Amino acid sequence: RKIILKFYLNIVAATQPRENICLFCILLLIILSFLLYQCGLPYVEVLCKNRYVGRTFIQPNMRLRQLGVAKKFGVLSDNFKGKRIVLVDDSIVRGNTISPIIKLLKESGAKEVHIRVASPPIKYPCFMGINIPTKEELIANKPEFDHLAEYLGANSVVYLSVEGLVSSVQEGIKFKKQKEKKHDIMIQENGNGLECFEKSGHCTACLTGKYPVELEW
């Protein structure tokens, strides 16, 4: 997550107009504030997370997830009234969590809310332990995905590409191996990056539909 977020913030820093803007990440707040300082981008807290509310993503139905969001976040409106917010999240799966947050921020005074997702669209079910049993429940497979920003209530939505994800994680693997001074796993500099990525033990099934084992149904 650290490497992916750093990679993505470099893109935000290069492309996003900086006038009257603030950035916020739903996860990894301490790490984000440091990376934003490195990128020369302003950072403010716009939401206060209730650490005692459980994961909304794993609730069994949409109604419980939406109620969980309302309990989980408090708005710090004095920090962003009249400003444009770039909200960074690690992923959008069903869209149930991010949409109420966007609505909350706009109703509290945000001029604009732009979503930047530090992963590619999730299009396929996961059968390896994550609660994604069907394609139909994923926002990336719904008709609304063609006009996702409007559907979520955001001013824009931009995802990290699969290639961007691969490059970010490969960078992290190299850095880790260099730090540990071990060279038992090598990532090829040339050739198919995604193929090397999969050979290094990482799964992209929910992004590409290529599962690490053959499905029996």
Secondary structure, 3 states (H helix, E strand, C coil): CHHHHHHHHHHHHHHCCCCCEEEEECCCHHHHHHHHHHHCCCECCCEEECCCCCCCCCCCCHHHHHHHHHHHEEECHHHCCCCEEEEEECCCCCCCCHHHHHHHHHHCCCCEEEEEECCCCCCCCECCCCCECCCCCCHHHCHHHHHHHHHHCCCEEEECCHHHHHHHHHHHHHHHHHHHCCCCCCCCCCCCHHHHHHHCCCCCHHHHCCCCCCCCC
